[in-house]
Amino acid sequence: MAQTTTREIFLGEGSGTGGGGQNLHVNIGPQHPAMHGIIRILAELDGETVVKTDVEIGYLHRAFEKECEIGGYNNAIPYTDRLNYVSPLINNFGYAAAVEKLLGIEVTERCKYIRVVMSEISRICDHLTCIGASAMELGAITVFLYMIKAREFLWELVEDVTGARLTISYGRVGGVRADLPDGFAEKARKAFKETREVLDEVDRLLTGNRIFMDRMIGVGVLSAEESIAYGITGPLLRAAGVAYDVRKAHPYWVYDRVEFEVPTRPAGDNYARYLVRMAEMAQSMRIAEQALADMPGGAINVDFEGRPIDPASYVDRGKQGKTEGLLLVPVTLSPNLEGQNQRALERVLTHDKRVALPPKETTYGSIEGLMNHFMLIMEGYGIRPPAGEVYLPVEGANGELGFYVVSDGSDRPYRVHCRPPCLPPLAALPRMLEGGMVADVVPTFGSVNMIGGELDR
Amino acid sequence: MDGERILARLRERFGPAVLEAGSPFGQSTAVVDRGVLREALDFCKVDPDLGFDMLVDLTAVDYLKFPGREDGPRFEVVYHLYSLPHNQRLRLKVRVEEEGAVVPSATPLWPIANWLEREVWDMFGIRFEGHPDLRRLLMYEEFEGHPLRKDYPIERRQPLIGPRN
């Protein structure tokens, strides 16, 4: 019996009884430096050609949907941060919007604009990360550094507004946690200007780059028909030539009041996905700038009758019972969200007492505020939507992000299901990889922008 | 074609097999009998007036502890369909008893149903007849029970077992 050498087994060399003709099985992941997400691709290789793949997910499963069932409606907000952790604001707002639909409440105008601006900033962050990471995997580390630099400009905006960078928990059922800080519009415009410069540089570095084009064009192709059959949405579907965008198809918040285009490409390959994402970032900035310009409410005007008190001492006085005249005294908005200007909160949170927690100043300053607070916080009370079910899609960075919420009329969601936008592309990943080269696994995987948090929930 | 007409078209085609139809919260919803589910999905996909070419989402709900529905069929499998040409959405539901929780698979119609049905099997223990490869999707093979069932205690811990090579 012929001896089979290790080399024959692993490289598939030789013939006859040895490793010849035998396909090689390679595990790509779960831990792999070129995989920015924990996922296992079991690839069967014939030489360098990928013959068959099996994709295994679930490594980041955290029982998101089960956890949502045990707390009140707002308790799920921090969990939604961790779904798509590159653009957590969209998840916050998407979930909140689904519950609002169930409750039949409308958020305030200013809040709608804030949601649009913050969603678009998140979308840009997501696309920057995706393009930066996939370019780095092809050797363009400069692009990665540039993109992360641009993302930093935007994350600073996010930090200004929410007080955090990643786990922001800024959305609330009925509105958002706090108003925009002073001078935000100016800062945002400056950040967009800087981001545009970076995108310009990257465009010059990558778009016409021979190596990049050779690696991306015609790789990981998925036709429009197949994309639709696989339920793929977002940049991947638009890169296959289908102009489906939830923001256009079912406009929510103020997307019907801003002008923007839905960029598409016909090719359906990795290069088309790159171009679509680049074009989308420009559109997102366009949307955000229009929304910032049209935002009602303007700057926070505090009526300075009497000395402004910072929110912390306001609450302290209330606790000591020195409530006389408290409600009439304006307070300044604290950027670290310690306390809020009451008027600012009214602008960004719904006035519906079934949903919105009163400002701390009111809770400590008046009996009505205290009762309202208790009715929302006490066990068995809280936000209680009528029994029913709602599916609400928003356009996430990777495609249609839907929340399916079932209520039984109690203060806890009976069931929350998230439709993760990056699950369908992952299910279609074998179709994109099979028949290609093993070296193309990495750019194709990069182009689908898998986010473990939302994929595995 | 608006939501009302979609539901009317379904009723006209399947008659009493459409158990319930309505538009709560402005979202067209139809509950169909399990026997005609496969046909109904197929009809929704190929009928030119409906044209629901995309299976957006597939999930299930366990109604074991839902007030007023404790005695009814335990599970509901929920299909969210979207029509690109008509820009319409439809929620199609099918009720399943705990005993013999089997639903015909939609994989031949939409390949994405493959993974979504694996997830439902994983989380709820509902089987899909005709599914080519009904393995768990998110949990590991050695995991016992189906975690999104209402009688699966949230505190329960199970040993983590790595993947088999």
Interface residues (C-beta under 8 A of the other chain):
Chain A: N27 R40 E56 I57 G58 H61 A63 E65 K66 E67 E69 I70 K101 L102 G104 I228 A229 Y230 G231 T233 V242 Y244 A249 H250 A387 G388 E389 V390 Y391 P393 E400 G402 Y404 V406 D408 G409 S410 Y414 R415 H417 R419 L423 P424 L426 A427 A428 D456 R457
Chain B: P24 F25 Q27 T29 D53 M54 L55 V56 D57 T59 V61 D62 F66 P67 V78 H80 L84 N87 R89 R91 W110 P111 I112 N114 W115 L116 M123 R136 L137 L138 M139 Y140 P147 L148 Y152 I154 P163 N165
